[in-house]
Amino acid sequence: MKWVTRSHVHVDRVACPWLIKRFVDNQAEFIFVTRELVMETAKRENAIPFDVKGVELGHKDGHCSFVSIMEKYKITDPTIKKLAEIINAADTGHPEASEYAAGMELIARGFSIMYPDDMKNLEEQFKVYDAVYAALKTEK
């Protein structure tokens, strides 16, 4: 399946593709376009839009798109729930809600500088999310 969102990925727009690839659709293809072109591209490419205002898989009720995807696809993995708390805190401007949120924001900012190409950024940052997932899995 194809998925489309805004270009210039940051916390939620890296976490969502990671979640999709690891828990929803391991063959997912991602398209990054300007905010104005997301819905047009979704129609043309028969792609699922995410992390854009007004879409099903966007921010809702104070939660980020990662949470929307987790809920829609009924992902109940307890480690993903822990990760969702971190991503939500980092992405919604409430870093105090998670001890790791500020770190995820800092990492996202650094990767955006190092890898301005969105696909390369995802490729590199997925390793970070895999590592964070593994570490969280060991926490009680």
N, CA, C and O of each residue as an XYZ file, in Angstrom:
560
protein
N       0.833     -1.178      0.000
C       0.000      0.000      0.000
C       0.880      1.245      0.000
O       2.011      1.215      0.487
N       0.360      2.330     -0.544
C       1.066      3.603     -0.532
C       0.488      4.477      0.571
O      -0.708      4.438      0.861
N       1.354      5.255      1.168
C       1.013      6.171      2.243
C       1.609      7.525      1.891
O       2.711      7.592      1.346
N       0.894      8.606      2.198
C       1.387      9.934      1.845
C       1.248     10.900      3.021
O       0.272     10.865      3.771
N       2.246     11.754      3.153
C       2.234     12.778      4.192
C       3.085     13.961      3.747
O       3.608     14.000      2.633
N       3.204     14.917      4.653
C       3.987     16.116      4.393
C       5.481     15.811      4.374
O       5.961     14.938      5.097
N       6.181     16.522      3.561
C       7.633     16.367      3.488
C       8.303     17.038      4.680
O       7.641     17.666      5.506
N       9.613     16.900      4.758
C      10.438     17.420      5.856
C      10.044     16.725      7.159
O       9.563     17.358      8.099
N      10.256     15.425      7.193
C       9.842     14.590      8.322
C      10.461     15.057      9.624
O      11.569     15.591      9.665
N       9.710     14.839     10.674
C      10.162     15.144     12.021
C       9.663     14.006     12.912
O       9.468     12.902     12.403
N       9.452     14.210     14.182
C       9.167     13.129     15.126
C       8.018     12.229     14.652
O       8.231     11.043     14.401
N       6.830     12.768     14.529
C       5.657     11.945     14.192
C       5.736     11.379     12.782
O       5.289     10.259     12.539
N       6.301     12.141     11.853
C       6.380     11.679     10.465
C       7.555     10.753     10.218
O       7.786     10.330      9.085
N       8.298     10.434     11.263
C       9.271      9.334     11.220
C       8.691      8.161     12.001
O       8.755      7.015     11.555
N       8.128      8.454     13.161
C       7.554      7.395     13.999
C       6.415      6.676     13.297
O       6.302      5.454     13.397
N       5.569      7.416     12.587
C       4.435      6.779     11.896
C       4.885      5.799     10.813
O       4.419      4.660     10.807
N       5.770      6.195      9.897
C       6.248      5.210      8.922
C       6.927      4.010      9.577
O       6.783      2.883      9.105
N       7.664      4.245     10.658
C       8.291      3.119     11.368
C       7.204      2.175     11.889
O       7.299      0.961     11.711
N       6.184      2.724     12.526
C       5.079      1.913     13.057
C       4.368      1.163     11.935
O       4.064     -0.023     12.064
N       4.111      1.856     10.848
C       3.426      1.238      9.703
C       4.256      0.087      9.160
O       3.732     -1.009      8.963
N       5.537      0.315      8.914
C       6.411     -0.739      8.355
C       6.560     -1.929      9.291
O       6.583     -3.074      8.841
N       6.662     -1.669     10.579
C       6.925     -2.746     11.537
C       5.668     -3.475     12.006
O       5.749     -4.646     12.377
N       4.495     -2.807     11.998
C       3.308     -3.409     12.610
C       2.047     -3.403     11.753
O       1.058     -4.036     12.122
N       2.057     -2.705     10.620
C       0.836     -2.602      9.813
C       1.042     -3.148      8.407
O       0.262     -3.982      7.948
N       2.071     -2.693      7.724
C       2.252     -2.996      6.307
C       3.753     -3.008      5.991
O       4.343     -1.963      5.716
N       4.359     -4.189      6.031
C       5.815     -4.243      5.838
C       6.240     -3.951      4.397
O       7.433     -3.824      4.119
N       5.286     -3.845      3.493
C       5.585     -3.497      2.103
C       5.207     -2.046      1.791
O       5.172     -1.647      0.628
N       4.932     -1.278      2.814
C       4.475      0.108      2.641
C       5.455      0.930      1.807
O       6.673      0.787      1.917
N       4.879      1.795      0.971
C       5.649      2.770      0.195
C       5.218      4.145      0.687
O       4.025      4.401      0.848
N       6.172      5.026      0.925
C       5.860      6.351      1.446
C       6.146      7.428      0.407
O       7.146      7.393     -0.310
N       5.232      8.377      0.359
C       5.349      9.514     -0.545
C       5.328     10.766      0.328
O       4.483     10.902      1.212
N       6.265     11.677      0.071
C       6.338     12.928      0.824
C       6.165     14.089     -0.139
O       6.889     14.218     -1.125
N       5.186     14.933      0.172
C       4.876     16.087     -0.678
C       4.591     17.290      0.216
O       4.544     17.161      1.439
N       4.404     18.442     -0.387
C       4.037     19.615      0.399
C       2.646     19.405      0.996
O       1.843     18.623      0.487
N       2.387     20.117      2.075
C       1.099     20.027      2.771
C      -0.068     20.187      1.785
O      -1.062     19.464      1.862
N       0.070     21.135      0.869
C      -1.008     21.442     -0.082
C      -1.276     20.298     -1.069
O      -2.367     20.213     -1.633
N      -0.311     19.441     -1.275
C      -0.461     18.368     -2.267
C      -0.811     17.005     -1.675
O      -0.982     16.043     -2.423
N      -0.921     16.900     -0.367
C      -1.144     15.585      0.251
C      -2.445     14.951     -0.231
O      -2.438     13.800     -0.667
N      -3.553     15.669     -0.163
C      -4.834     15.047     -0.518
C      -4.923     14.753     -2.016
O      -5.449     13.713     -2.411
N      -4.423     15.644     -2.835
C      -4.397     15.420     -4.284
C      -3.555     14.185     -4.614
O      -3.947     13.355     -5.434
N      -2.403     14.078     -3.969
C      -1.518     12.937     -4.187
C      -2.159     11.656     -3.680
O      -2.023     10.605     -4.307
N      -2.852     11.730     -2.559
C      -3.537     10.552     -2.011
C      -4.546     10.014     -3.020
O      -4.622      8.806     -3.245
N      -5.314     10.906     -3.621
C      -6.306     10.478     -4.624
C      -5.626      9.896     -5.855
O      -5.976      8.810     -6.318
N      -4.656     10.627     -6.375
C      -3.985     10.210     -7.608
C      -3.248      8.879     -7.439
O      -3.267      8.041     -8.341
N      -2.602      8.683     -6.293
C      -1.789      7.492     -6.050
C      -2.531      6.393     -5.299
O      -1.969      5.334     -5.021
N      -3.802      6.650     -4.972
C      -4.583      5.715     -4.150
C      -3.802      5.389     -2.872
O      -3.625      4.230     -2.499
N      -3.343      6.462     -2.219
C      -2.505      6.348     -1.029
C      -3.281      6.783      0.212
O      -4.241      7.547      0.118
N      -2.865      6.300      1.350
C      -3.485      6.647      2.629
C      -2.770      7.878      3.192
O      -1.566      7.831      3.447
N      -3.501      8.977      3.386
C      -2.863     10.158      3.964
C      -2.730     10.022      5.484
O      -3.606      9.465      6.146
N      -1.625     10.537      6.023
C      -1.448     10.512      7.478
C      -0.679     11.754      7.920
O       0.043     12.380      7.144
N      -0.860     12.082      9.186
C      -0.234     13.234      9.822
C      -0.467     14.533      9.055
O       0.446     15.330      8.840
N      -1.721     14.713      8.653
C      -2.168     15.935      7.995
C      -3.492     16.311      8.645
O      -4.303     15.445      8.972
N      -3.700     17.591      8.825
C      -4.928     18.068      9.456
C      -6.173     17.553      8.721
O      -6.265     17.622      7.496
N      -7.119     17.038      9.501
C      -8.404     16.625      8.968
C      -8.496     15.211      8.428
O      -9.543     14.827      7.908
N      -7.425     14.416      8.533
C      -7.496     13.042      8.036
C      -7.670     12.074      9.200
O      -7.363     12.404     10.345
N      -8.159     10.890      8.898
C      -8.395      9.876      9.922
C      -7.136      9.570     10.725
O      -7.204      9.390     11.941
N      -5.997      9.509     10.058
C      -4.742      9.152     10.724
C      -3.903     10.395     11.018
O      -2.707     10.451     10.732
N      -4.570     11.378     11.594
C      -3.911     12.620     11.971
C      -4.041     12.855     13.463
O      -4.437     11.957     14.207
N      -3.712     14.043     13.895
C      -3.837     14.422     15.305
C      -5.306     14.484     15.691
O      -6.126     15.032     14.954
N      -5.638     13.921     16.850
C      -7.018     13.923     17.353
C      -7.010     13.965     18.864
O      -6.230     13.270     19.513
N      -7.873     14.775     19.410
C      -8.071     14.824     20.864
C      -6.760     14.960     21.631
O      -6.578     14.316     22.665
N      -5.858     15.783     21.139
C      -4.599     16.017     21.832
C      -3.548     14.946     21.615
O      -2.483     14.989     22.230
N      -3.833     13.993     20.753
C      -2.880     12.914     20.481
C      -2.331     13.037     19.068
O      -3.001     13.542     18.168
N      -1.115     12.573     18.890
C      -0.456     12.643     17.593
C      -0.938     11.513     16.664
O      -1.702     10.633     17.060
N      -0.467     11.578     15.437
C      -0.864     10.604     14.411
C      -0.415      9.181     14.742
O      -1.093      8.220     14.379
N       0.708      9.040     15.419
C       1.188      7.728     15.841
C       0.103      7.020     16.652
O      -0.151      5.832     16.452
N      -0.533      7.750     17.563
C      -1.609      7.186     18.388
C      -2.811      6.830     17.517
O      -3.430      5.785     17.718
N      -3.148      7.683     16.555
C      -4.272      7.394     15.658
C      -4.045      6.110     14.871
O      -4.964      5.307     14.711
N      -2.836      5.916     14.383
C      -2.507      4.697     13.634
C      -2.564      3.479     14.554
O      -3.115      2.439     14.194
N      -1.995      3.623     15.729
C      -2.002      2.529     16.705
C      -3.443      2.102     17.010
O      -3.746      0.910     17.065
N      -4.320      3.078     17.207
C      -5.711      2.766     17.540
C      -6.460      2.165     16.349
O      -7.166      1.168     16.506
N      -6.314      2.755     15.167
C      -7.034      2.242     13.990
C      -6.664      0.793     13.688
O      -7.529     -0.019     13.360
N      -5.384      0.477     13.800
C      -4.924     -0.863     13.450
C      -4.826     -1.792     14.665
O      -4.241     -2.873     14.606
N      -5.420     -1.327     15.760
C      -5.549     -2.147     16.976
C      -4.214     -2.768     17.403
O      -4.130     -3.964     17.681
N      -3.194     -1.941     17.447
C      -1.875     -2.379     17.885
C      -1.863     -2.293     19.410
O      -1.920     -1.206     19.986
N      -1.789     -3.443     20.040
C      -1.897     -3.501     21.502
C      -0.586     -3.858     22.201
O      -0.553     -4.017     23.421
N       0.471     -3.980     21.442
C       1.793     -4.280     21.998
C       2.101     -3.271     23.111
O       2.106     -2.067     22.854
N       2.356     -3.730     24.330
C       2.614     -2.801     25.437
C       3.835     -1.909     25.214
O       3.872     -0.785     25.714
N       4.816     -2.384     24.487
C       5.995     -1.569     24.206
C       5.643     -0.442     23.241
O       6.163      0.667     23.364
N       4.778     -0.714     22.298
C       4.312      0.334     21.383
C       3.521      1.380     22.156
O       3.605      2.569     21.847
N       2.764      0.959     23.145
C       2.034      1.928     23.972
C       3.009      2.845     24.711
O       2.762      4.046     24.819
N       4.107      2.295     25.217
C       5.132      3.122     25.870
C       5.747      4.098     24.871
O       5.935      5.277     25.170
N       6.055      3.587     23.679
C       6.638      4.437     22.647
C       5.653      5.536     22.240
O       6.059      6.670     21.989
N       4.377      5.207     22.174
C       3.354      6.197     21.821
C       3.341      7.352     22.815
O       3.164      8.504     22.419
N       3.521      7.064     24.082
C       3.566      8.129     25.092
C       4.735      9.078     24.833
O       4.599     10.293     24.976
N       5.865      8.525     24.458
C       7.053      9.334     24.175
C       6.835     10.192     22.934
O       7.073     11.400     22.951
N       6.383      9.556     21.862
C       6.170     10.256     20.595
C       5.115     11.338     20.772
O       5.281     12.460     20.294
N       4.046     11.003     21.450
C       2.979     11.976     21.664
C       3.500     13.188     22.434
O       3.209     14.327     22.069
N       4.262     12.950     23.485
C       4.805     14.051     24.280
C       5.755     14.914     23.442
O       5.712     16.142     23.516
N       6.600     14.274     22.656
C       7.564     15.007     21.832
C       6.883     15.781     20.716
O       7.298     16.894     20.392
N       5.845     15.208     20.126
C       5.230     15.800     18.937
C       4.156     16.832     19.250
O       3.861     17.686     18.413
N       3.576     16.770     20.420
C       2.469     17.689     20.731
C       2.899     18.838     21.634
O       2.057     19.572     22.152
N       4.199     18.995     21.822
C       4.692     20.124     22.597
C       4.594     19.975     24.098
O       4.531     20.965     24.826
N       4.582     18.726     24.565
C       4.523     18.457     26.001
C       5.668     17.535     26.425
O       5.424     16.435     26.922
N       6.912     17.975     26.232
C       8.039     17.093     26.538
C       8.108     16.687     28.006
O       8.728     15.676     28.339
N       7.487     17.454     28.878
C       7.498     17.115     30.299
C       6.674     15.858     30.597
O       6.801     15.275     31.674
N       5.844     15.446     29.659
C       4.986     14.271     29.866
C       5.756     12.952     29.761
O       5.239     11.905     30.152
N       6.973     12.991     29.243
C       7.782     11.776     29.121
C       9.248     12.129     29.293
O       9.731     13.099     28.708
N       9.947     11.353     30.085
C      11.362     11.619     30.310
C      12.208     11.488     29.040
O      13.333     11.987     28.998
N      11.685     10.825     28.011
C      12.437     10.610     26.788
C      12.023     11.543     25.642
O      12.680     11.561     24.601
N      10.963     12.303     25.817
C      10.415     13.120     24.724
C      11.415     14.142     24.188
O      11.579     14.267     22.974
N      12.073     14.861     25.066
C      13.027     15.875     24.612
C      14.164     15.244     23.809
O      14.661     15.840     22.853
N      14.568     14.049     24.198
C      15.611     13.346     23.458
C      15.159     12.962     22.060
O      15.930     13.075     21.107
N      13.927     12.512     21.927
C      13.404     12.148     20.599
C      13.305     13.379     19.714
O      13.579     13.309     18.516
N      12.915     14.504     20.296
C      12.852     15.766     19.545
C      14.246     16.167     19.075
O      14.423     16.561     17.923
N      15.225     16.070     19.952
C      16.599     16.426     19.614
C      17.139     15.513     18.512
O      17.776     15.981     17.568
N      16.887     14.237     18.634
C      17.324     13.277     17.610
C      16.683     13.607     16.265
O      17.360     13.609     15.237
N      15.387     13.884     16.271
C      14.680     14.211     15.025
C      15.282     15.453     14.369
O      15.472     15.493     13.154
N      15.576     16.453     15.179
C      16.160     17.687     14.651
C      17.530     17.410     14.034
O      17.833     17.903     12.948
N      18.348     16.631     14.719
C      19.672     16.299     14.200
C      19.614     15.508     12.905
O      20.366     15.785     11.971
N      18.729     14.529     12.844
C      18.611     13.737     11.623
C      18.100     14.581     10.460
O      18.491     14.350      9.315
N      17.230     15.561     10.736
C      16.737     16.435      9.675
C      17.867     17.269      9.080
O      17.872     17.564      7.885
N      18.809     17.639      9.913
C      19.967     18.401      9.437
C      20.905     17.476      8.652
O      21.381     17.835      7.575
N      21.161     16.304      9.193
C      22.087     15.367      8.549
C      21.519     14.772      7.261
O      22.255     14.545      6.301
N      20.213     14.520      7.245
C      19.574     13.838      6.110
C      18.331     14.609      5.671
O      17.218     14.232      6.039
N      18.494     15.678      4.895
C      17.329     16.452      4.461
C      16.415     15.684      3.492
O      15.249     16.043      3.323
N      16.941     14.636      2.863
C      16.110     13.788      2.010
C      15.247     12.894      2.907
O      15.773     12.121      3.707
N      13.935     13.002      2.772
C      13.033     12.283      3.673
C      13.221     10.770      3.667
O      13.182     10.142      4.725
N      13.421     10.182      2.512
C      13.580      8.722      2.461
C      14.882      8.286      3.141
O      14.902      7.284      3.856
N      15.940      9.015      2.928
C      17.215      8.697      3.582
C      17.084      8.904      5.090
O      17.615      8.120      5.877
N      16.380      9.955      5.486
C      16.145     10.229      6.896
C      15.423      9.043      7.542
O      15.827      8.575      8.607
N      14.362      8.562      6.905
C      13.634      7.396      7.445
C      14.559      6.194      7.559
O      14.599      5.520      8.588
N      15.292      5.941      6.502
C      16.191      4.778      6.489
C      17.139      4.816      7.692
O      17.346      3.802      8.358
N      17.699      5.965      7.958
C      18.641      6.100      9.059
C      17.939      6.115     10.417
O      18.407      5.471     11.356
N      16.835      6.834     10.535
C      16.166      6.941     11.839
C      15.427      5.676     12.250
O      15.210      5.462     13.443
N      15.038      4.842     11.315
C      14.374      3.585     11.695
C      15.256      2.789     12.654
O      14.747      2.097     13.535
N      16.570      2.884     12.489
C      17.491      2.185     13.387
C      17.339      2.709     14.812
O      17.395      1.943     15.774
N      17.148      4.010     14.936
C      16.938      4.617     16.252
C      15.651      4.081     16.867
O      15.631      3.703     18.039
N      14.592      4.047     16.091
C      13.306      3.561     16.610
C      13.376      2.074     16.961
O      12.781      1.637     17.946
N      14.096      1.308     16.161
C      14.292     -0.104     16.507
C      15.018     -0.224     17.851
O      14.664     -1.060     18.683
N      16.036      0.619     18.055
C      16.805      0.582     19.305
C      15.956      1.040     20.494
O      16.005      0.430     21.562
N      15.189      2.095     20.315
C      14.326      2.583     21.400
C      13.284      1.523     21.740
O      13.009      1.270     22.912
N      12.706      0.906     20.712
C      11.720     -0.154     20.935
C      12.360     -1.300     21.740
O      11.765     -1.794     22.698
N      13.557     -1.713     21.351
C      14.245     -2.803     22.057
C      14.523     -2.428     23.506
O      14.341     -3.253     24.401
N      14.960     -1.202     23.749
C      15.242     -0.762     25.119
C      13.961     -0.700     25.947
O      13.935     -1.150     27.093
N      12.904     -0.145     25.369
C      11.634     -0.052     26.102
C      11.065     -1.437     26.423
O      10.414     -1.634     27.449
N      11.318     -2.365     25.547
C      10.811     -3.728     25.738
C      11.399     -4.370     27.001
O      10.783     -5.246     27.609
N      12.598     -3.922     27.384
C      13.236     -4.504     28.568
C      12.823     -3.816     29.863
O      13.102     -4.324     30.949
N      12.157     -2.661     29.760
C      11.716     -1.942     30.966
C      10.505     -2.620     31.570
O       9.674     -3.192     30.863
N      10.419     -2.550     32.870
C       9.254     -3.115     33.570
C       8.244     -2.047     33.839
O       7.194     -2.323     34.419
